[in-house]
Amino acid sequence: MQLTGIIKKDGDYYVALCLELNISSQGENIEESKRMLQEACEEYLSYMDEKSVGDEIRPVPVEILREFLIEDVEYVRPSDDWVYSENITFEVEALL
């Protein structure tokens, strides 16, 4: 299963959010944040499979995504010093 995550810097940490599963995690750097998100997603999918509730998995609601992307941003507009995060994709083992 291929999933998509987005990462943003939040204070001293990097916060990662999986769009398809509405799971988040954090790390002290981008690589740790990616790894922690992947592990959290794998654990979540394993749990959902174990409980046979895979059909209850939902993606990130738009209002949560909006809050994640623009929280603590005074002005959201492109400029010469505009900084943005890249999407990441990763594979997880899932039996769903």
C-alpha positions in Angstrom: 0.0 0.0 0.0 1.4 3.4 -0.9 0.6 6.3 1.4 1.2 10.0 1.2 2.6 12.2 4.0 3.3 15.8 4.4 5.8 17.3 6.9 6.0 20.7 8.4 8.4 22.3 10.9 6.7 23.1 14.1 9.0 24.7 16.7 11.9 22.4 17.3 10.2 19.4 15.7 9.0 18.2 12.3 5.4 17.0 12.3 4.2 14.5 9.7 0.7 13.7 8.6 -0.5 10.8 6.5 -3.3 12.0 4.3 -5.0 8.6 3.6 -5.1 7.5 7.3 -5.3 10.7 9.3 -2.3 9.6 11.4 0.4 12.0 12.6 3.8 11.7 14.2 6.8 13.9 14.8 10.6 13.8 14.9 13.6 16.0 15.6 14.5 16.0 11.9 12.8 15.2 8.6 14.1 11.6 8.4 13.0 10.8 11.9 9.6 12.3 11.2 9.2 10.1 8.1 10.3 7.0 9.9 8.0 7.7 12.9 5.1 8.3 10.6 5.7 5.1 8.7 5.9 3.1 11.9 2.7 4.7 13.2 0.8 3.9 10.0 2.0 0.3 10.0 0.9 -0.1 13.6 -2.5 1.5 12.9 -3.1 -0.7 9.8 -2.1 -3.8 11.7 -4.5 -2.9 14.6 -7.4 -2.1 12.2 -6.8 -5.5 10.4 -6.6 -7.4 13.7 -9.9 -5.9 14.8 -11.4 -6.4 11.3 -12.4 -2.8 11.0 -10.5 -1.8 7.9 -13.6 -0.3 6.4 -13.6 2.4 9.1 -10.3 3.9 7.9 -10.9 7.5 6.7 -8.6 10.1 5.1 -7.8 13.4 6.7 -10.8 15.7 6.8 -10.4 18.9 4.9 -10.7 21.1 8.0 -7.9 19.1 9.8 -5.7 19.4 6.7 -6.3 23.1 6.4 -5.4 23.6 10.1 -2.2 21.5 9.6 -1.1 23.5 6.6 -1.9 27.0 7.7 -1.8 26.9 11.5 0.5 29.6 12.9 0.8 31.3 9.5 -0.1 34.9 9.6 -0.3 35.4 5.8 -0.6 32.6 3.3 0.6 33.9 0.0 3.5 33.0 -2.4 6.5 35.3 -2.3 10.3 35.2 -3.0 11.0 33.8 0.4 8.0 31.3 0.3 8.9 28.0 1.9 6.9 24.9 1.4 7.1 21.3 2.4 7.3 18.4 -0.1 5.0 15.5 -0.1 6.5 12.2 0.8 5.3 8.8 -0.2 6.1 5.5 1.5 5.1 1.9 1.4 3.6 -0.1 4.3 2.8 -3.8 4.7 -0.9 -4.2 5.1 -3.3 -7.1 4.8 -6.5 -5.0 4.5 
